[in-house]
Amino acid sequence: MDGMDTAPDFASIRDDFAFLDDWEDRYRYVIDLGRDLPDFPDEWRTDAYRVKGCVSQVWLHTAEVATPQGRVLHFRGDSDAHIVRGLVAIILAIFSGKTPDAILKTDAVSMLDKLGLAENISPQRANGIRAMIERIRMEASAIQNA
């Protein structure tokens, strides 16, 4: 694992969610995931990296990396809200380190549904998650078709 991907993988997050009994503990866990995100450089806190459609400030940076398996995308993200920052960490765990093709084939919404997030976060946060997923898919598509 390189320095860009320090978050746990989605399977680990899913297993941890299953282990936690109530949503208060799960919220704390989501906030902890956000705290563990790598620092997000100030020069990336611009409109170019801002995710539109999120009520909170959310930034997403994409880096394309050549590997023996082909091009993969690494994502870094941040938010000004603790719970949203944790949600960013979960989204990054789903997508970061995958090829554009794998990203486009990933059904992140159903993966997140397995966590039970949809019924336990506000509609505004659910919209923000969809906006992040759509942004990642658009970037993967643009790189794949370049």
Secondary structure, DSSP 8 states (H G I E B T S, - for coil): --TT--S--HHHHHHHHHH--SHHHHHHHHHHHHHTS----GGG-STTTB-TT-SS-EEEEEEEEEETTEEEEEEEEEESSHHHHHHHHHHHHHHTTB-HHHHHH--HHHHHHTTT-GGGS-HHHHHHHHHHHHHHHHHHHHHHT-
